[in-house]
Amino acid sequence: MEDDTLVGARTPLLKHATTDDDVTMGHASWSTEDELDGDFGGTLARQELEKKLLWKVDKRMSILVLIYILNFIDRNNAGAARLRGFEEDLGLKGQQFATVLSILYVGYISMQIPSNVFMNHIGKPSIYLPACMAVWGLISVMTGFAHNFFDVLLTRLLLGVVEASFFPGALFLISKWYKHSELGSRTALLFCGNIISNAFGALIASAILDHMDGVLGRAAWRWLFYIEGSLTVLAALLAMAVLPDFPETTRAGWLTEAEVRLAVRRMHEDADAHAAPGARPAHAFVLAVRDPNVWILVVAMFFQVVSNSFTAWFPTIVATLGYSRTATLLLCAPPYVCTAVLTYFVSRHSDAKGERFYHITLPIWTSVAGLLLALCTLDVRARYLSFFLMTQSYAGFSVFYGWMSNSVPSPPAKRAVALALVNALSQLGNVAGAYVWQPVWAPRFAPSFAVCAAASAAAVGCCVVLRRRLVKENARLKRVEVERGVGREGFRYLV
């Protein structure tokens, strides 16, 4: 995960202001690189220390990928269970299965902002996130004991409430350790957990559903929830020992004193010097709500979530190829494996070029091509090819998450609220998406693919608007620096 080309690339640090008037007008004396790096033995010594720091942080952050895999498996295993008697055993009829899918997002949406605000306040994500993980694992296990529509509806609602802590919390945790130029690839690696879960979640589900039916008198789909939920609880215990806290609150031992100071310094150097240094939770919420960029991100993400609604129904869609249930689950994996590999390279290239817009929109247009191909044909080979194309939207999706952090850079409290707000409200797309795939439209699902393609186009339109705003803001920041006589370029939004 280390990127040597990014290490040492720094923005100016506001060392001190000479007078109160200078603070008001934005005048300041700026440190040279040698002065900035003197605490770490000079520029070269700092670069070596920075490499070691990033490598240590990368190793600990990598467990977030495993957590996200389990997070998404626990959220989406109902789709696989549906192929093995889930609806029949629980007596689900009509739109009740779609309601089971969508009810999760009621809790998921409502709790993300409070969760991120609380985690930012206590400063201990190494305890908070694994604890939430253990609870949602237990709730997933309890889903296997459901006997009717009300039982499964309640467990899915509670699952959403607790799972709300993870993804916005993980995004915020990453943004507290990595600079804006490093966020794209790290965020994409986290998001690969989502993609991998769609691939290997189907493989795990296939193995469980094929071999556990009737064991101890329980249906195979019940064992799916028992086993996958239990794996989540075990992983939570591991995560508690591995996950880092924030740079300012991290526990001693795995970092040296110099590395902790450098981690804090890096974040100060990378911050938007024009933004307020801090904010209380209530004020941070106001700052986030009043920022137009936040609402553009919300709408863009909403349409992307709607366009990716095929994920929850992917086993059902792949089943239209006409293969057996086991073969169907196995065929779900290759498109997502391919997407995971391409996502990593797209995000790395985005960081290397310092560009976001085209790295987001080109994969989305590729997905649109796949959606339209699936809409137009039932030919097995062409339709399976379309699955590889439509899942490429996740490559753009992952870069978009990095763009979110860069578009709302500071103060950290505002960023915590904004990330949770965008991710929470955008999940309304999952509520709507649960009803996009109507069983009566099978096997072609033409209206469903058309809705997803239109939503993708709308997401690209929102990205165009955001890019224009950020370009204009970068031009304004440059003018301010020229007027103030600042010799070095400061913070810039990535576009």
Steps between C-alpha positions, in 0.01 A plus 500: 500500500801730528538760228851644494402767249262649753727498802644841573257693277389771740298817507615803701468510877385822660769530765397821671314823446689822581206704627128472561447703183708250309270222617197697389647579160654158456864628500753266653864405490554169328760245605752359259514125444818468712335684788191279471707183495755599765305317769552178306868540407457678168308440179660168402467359851136608508430328169645174633301533821186576297546182298523294820197676646284439191604136485403447865167680457426314175552163668256582779244663273494193276269326749231746393479307171417179689243683713335648192485158334316362802287816527372460147463122523279538809299770322449315171479133597120517474544506122676163504261361763211584268621228262465232771158536658534823698172645369308175518603412858416847629177524300605816314262612228476780244733791582595368842847384392569846353386648832739270686784638286399864531417509873870458581568846360253668735734429788808533283408853391383629836805403705800594284533864603456434877747214471773707332449791738529263797812328362666838435414605855639194680802469267515121536397334171710195596241421767185649355504347151582140608237518776236598245629226272454233768143616562399492134654153471275380782198662334585320177509171691157581644361541148547126461248447780225705332168322441286761328498833321493705823801314646723553198381860460606579858844339470566677168402836653735448795774381266481830313515701823826336609663464156457877456810550713749332271535652155475873578711432808763322292507784247548752779773292665690477170466874440660564842821315406550561127550817298264588217749380240508159671129452565394370159693173503438435871128564469486279192671217688237533771225501239651186347362329810155576364587362157678192633206423727275487194739251342603275785181551696325309225765225513472468878122500474516228235713276723275549803174459311625184327634320807305617803139431400332288765794506745353490854162524333560855378454631145812596305407868482485514882855363519603776260410760763638295792842447343554839337384686811733295720796578272424870545512470881837322487643761262381776736724365777798510263412852382502634856867406530604631158303814411672834576339795670540857371854643483430721802354215709688194374634267765876471541700198391451449129625851413803684634463845654651657188258312276202619704621860474552461127152351454347803672724741308405348165133562564562860603703560185234347278209692653320787333662800672197714411260281696409527866735284713224324689130483571262360757264223380200731462704762316664232285155380397401854402823544301438175312134573426581850372770378259354464145773249412364263764156498337643450152689202641179369659308512172787353298544217747124437512488443125811279514340288770182464293704402195682236707177354639558195283751381763238384753320317219809373321442128571144540367626681189772241435236229542338629177789330316325171571761313703453306825489676836856398586634603160313830527673588828839401357443714190436803724867514599708567181346839411575635845851352513578675171350823634705483822826479304407785267377711793841486663683609185248776421533644851881482495504678166259762637734573792806507275338750263325700773177474300158376607225591251598286201607210721146502640294562188674270248432183706139619546455534122645149463234380742231676295617308193463175695154592628380583149649178362318296765181689420518413131572128506437168672790330321698320771849605387408863431309534824782352708740744332263780599540399865875564476434843352224614735701419813775740384297782654658396829841619375359851462305461823819435698677808360190704579537419869851648494362806322246542780772544765692744283189706419423555871854523639464668838442552784507129593171520691326638191661232283377229740143632475521557123627149423227347714235731355592420140522128560180495707270697271639330191383169644147607418610373160509150646146542629384602153727243335336215688187563295675556166537124444143374479459120462231558236767657278709182495683361314592799283464764776501763226337780710744427783808530281358817344448663841855413606646641176305825543614529862861456389465784249350722771794422730743610228305825463543571871874434470520755219336763723732422792811511283410845367448628854834363621689639199351843572591472870860400416528810282375713790752346741780573253393865472498532879854363520621743235337794677659402831840437349514135602796346323391138503178336389268405783201271522321408174189294431566199279284508189 
